[in-house]
Amino acid sequence: MNSKEIARIACEAMEDKKAQDIKIINIENVSSLADYFIVASGMNRNQVQAMADNVNEMLGKAGVEPKQLEGYQNANWILMDYRDVVIHIFDEENRLFYDLERIWRDGEILEREELN
């Protein structure tokens, strides 16, 4: 499964749990860390964890397991590393504070439909 398909499934999983403001940043020409960063936010701890659970479940069904998962217990910033796709799920306050979209502004922001 390629990184574009992983990103598409992850976005669908977060959308199913009513994720707020999903941003897909193509960083493959900017960094060797990954092809895509996906940034989304939830309204509260339960929603943030539910989004991460759904991403893990849907990608697991597709045969893709995370290399690393951090921040699940606190759920103010959950990082899910799927090698070429890194997913950042924030609560609203921490998303504003860390502002990853600004940090990775050299990447290309993609529309959701571009992953199809």
N, C-alpha and C positions, 0 to 999 in steps of 0.2 A: 504494500500500500504506500503510495507516495505522499509527500508532505501536504500537498493541496487537498487530497482526500481526507487526511487526518484533520486538517484545519476545518474542512466543511462539516465533518461529523461533530467535531467539538463545538462549532458554532450552533449547529442544530440542537445539540444537547443543552447548551446554555439557554437558547431561545425557548426550549420546552419548559424551562424553569423561570421564565420571565426575566432574563438577564437585562440589565440596563446598559445602553450605550456600548455595544460591542464594537471594538475597533480591531481590524485586521491589518497588521503592518508587515509588509513584505520587506525583510531585511537581508535577503540572500545576496544582494549586491553591496551591502554596507558592512556586513559582519559574517564571520565564519561560525558564530554561535548557533545559528538556526536559520531556517528559511522564513519562518513566520513567527511573529509575536502576536498573540491574541490577548486583548485587554478587555475586561468586562467588569461590571459591578453589580452588587446586590444590595438590597435595602437593609438587610440585617444578617446576623450570624447564621441563622437557620437557612436563609436563602442562599448565602454564599456557599455553605456546606452542601446544600442540595444541588447546586450547580456543579460543584466539583464531583459529587457522587455520580451525577448523571453523565458527565463527561467520561469519568472512569468506567462506568458501566457500558456506555455505548461504544467507546473505543475498545474496551475489553472484548465485547461481542464481535468486533471486527478483527480481533487478534492482535491488538496493539496495547502494550503495557507501558506504563510510565517508567522512565529511567529514574525519576526522582519526584517526590511529592513533599512539599514543605508548607507549614503554616496551617494545617487543617484544624488543629485543636483551637487555636485562637480565632481563626476565620476572619481576620481583618485583612489578610493578604495570603491567598493560597497560590502557590507556584506549582504548576504541573509541567514537568519536563518530559516531552515525548521526542527527544533528540532534535529533530528538525522543526518541531512545533513546540513553542513554549507558551503556556497559557497562564495568565495572571488574572485571578479573580479577587477583586477588592470589595471592601465595604466603601461607601461613598467618601467618607472622610479620608481614608488612607489613599484612595485613588487620587484625590485632589492633592494631597501632600506629596506623593511620590511622582506624580505627573509623568509617567513613562512615555506618553505620547510626545511630550516635548523633548525628552531625552533621545528618543529614537526618531526625531523628525526628519532625518535624512532617509529613512525608509519610505516606501510608497504605501500610502493608505489605500486599501482595496475595499471595494463594495462587496457585500456578501454574495451577490450574484456572480462575481468574478471567480468564485471557487467552484462553480458548477461545471 
